Amino acid sequence: MKSLQEYRISYTGLKTGKHQFDFDIDERFFNEFEYSLVKTGELKVDLELDKQETMIILQFAIRGNIFLNCDVCLSDFPTVVDVNERQIVKFSGDENLEDNTDEIIVLGKNEHEIDVSPLIYEYINLAVPYFHRCEESGSTPWCDKEMLEKLEKLSGQVTEEEEQEEQTSADPRWDALKKIKNNN
């Protein structure tokens, strides 16, 4: 978790107003999270922190590429991530908020910094598509053509060429039986 120290923002010394923070995300970031969907990527996070008297508004803009495994050919391919999210952080004592919710994070009176790494991680993982596929099967440079050929061979589906080969190499005894059947 040492590498996540840079994602801790001390807000106690910041003046009221907007402040800009920039972070670069790579595989070191994702390695800090066990069982991460994303293992590698090159992303840029632009964070605007708007400190007000009773709250902090965090505006995230995350852009870049993450690398996923194709569900079809198993090769790695890049996926573009473009995320814009907002998070509200309230100081405890405001409106008697006790627990964090999805929309609002509550900070205790003794806290002096906010860790944005879990938020960045969550926003990136929410941008991961449900199905991981190369853009057009077989036509992108990342798609493993050998794997696609093996899958096609092992699929058990008979192609038109294979059907014609089977018909021409059929046992002549079957042809004789078909003639008998057609005559009746």
N, C-alpha and C positions, 0 to 999 in steps of 0.2 A: 504494500500500500504506500510505499515511499514515493513512488512515481506519481501518485494522485495528490500529493501535497500542493502542487501548482494549481490545482482546481479549487483550493480553499481561498475564499475572498474575505478578507477582514473588512467589515463594513463600519466598524466603530470610528475609524479615523477618516472616513469619507465625508465630504461635505454634502449637504442636500443638493440634489440635482442628478444629472445623467453622467455616467461614467462608462467608458468603453474597455472591454477586455477581449483579448484574442487568444485562442488556444489551437494548437495543432494536435490532431488525433491520429495515432498510428497503432501498430500491433502491440506496442508496450501498454497502451491504455486498455485494450481489450484483454490482454493477458492478466490484468488485475481482477477481472471478473470471472469467477468459476462458472463453467457451463455456458459460456457466451455463445449466442447464435452467430456472431460475427467474430472472426479471428484476425482478419487483417483489413486494413483500409487506410485511406489517405483523405482526411477530412479537415476542414477549417471551421472553427466555431467563432462566430462574432457574437459576443454577449454585451448587451446594453443593460446596465444596472441603473435604474432610476430610484434613487434613495429619497424617500419622503419622510415626514415626521413620524407617521404611524405605520408605514409599510415600505417594502422594497418591491419594485416590479422588475422582473427579469425577462428580457426579450432575447430569445435564442434564434440565431440564424445559422444553420448547420448545412454546409455544402461540401460535396466531394464524392469519392467513390469508396464503396466497400466491396470486398471480394467474397463471393458465395460459391458453393458447389452446386453445379447443375443437377437437378433431380433426374434428368434423363441420361446424360453422358458422363456425369461425375467429374467433369473438369471445372477448374476455377474460372470464373468470369466476373468482370466488374459490373456493379450496379450503381447507378447514379442516385445519390441521396440529396434531397433539397427539402429541408425542414425549417419551418418557422413556428415557434411555440412561445407562449407567454406563461410565466409562473408568478404568482403573488406570494410574497412572504410578509407575514404580519409579526409584529412584536407582541409577546405575551402581555396580558393586561388590557389589550384592545378587545372590546366586545366580549370578554370572558370566553375566548376561544381556548379550548383545552387540547384538542387533538388535531393532528394534521388531516387534511382531506386531499382529494385529488386536485382541487383547485387552489387550495391555500396551505402553505407551510407555516407553522407557528414556531417562532424562536423564543427560547426562554430568556429571562432577564439577565442571566449570567453568561449567555452566549455572545460571542463577539465576532464570529465568522460563519460563513455559510459555505458548505461543500456542494459545488455544482456538478461534480463528476457523476453521481447517481442520476441526476436529471439528464445530462448529456447522453449517458449510456442508455437510459430508457427511451429517449427520443430517437436515437439511432436505431435501436432494436424495433421500435414501432414502425419504422420506415422500411423494414425488411419485408419483401413481398412474401405472400403465403406460399406460392409455388416458386421455386428457384429454377429457372430455365434460361438457357442461352436464347438470345433474341429470336433467331429463326433457326430451328434445328438443322444443323449441318452446314449452314452458310456463314457462320461467324468464325473468326480465327480461333476462338476459344473452344469451340465444340470439338469433341474428340470423335473423329469420323470412324476410327477403328472400333471404338466402343459401340457406336450406333450400328455398325455392320454386324458386330457380334450379337447385339440385342435383337436385330432383325432376324438373324439366323436362328436364335434360340426362342423366338416368339411363338413358333409353331404355326404361324399363318402360312398358308400355301399361296405362292404368287402365281400369276398367269403362266409364266414360263415353266414353272415346276409342274403345273397341271397338264400342260401340253406334253412335257417329257413323260409324265406318267401315262398319258393316253397312248402315246406312240410306242412305249415300251411295255404295254400291257400284255399279259399272257394270252396267247391265241386261243386257249381253251375258253376264256371268258367271252371272246368274240363269238365263238360257236354257241355258247349258252345264250348270249343276247339275241342271236338270230332265231333260236328256237323260241324264245320268249316273244319276240316280235311277230312270228308266224302264227302264234296262238291267239 
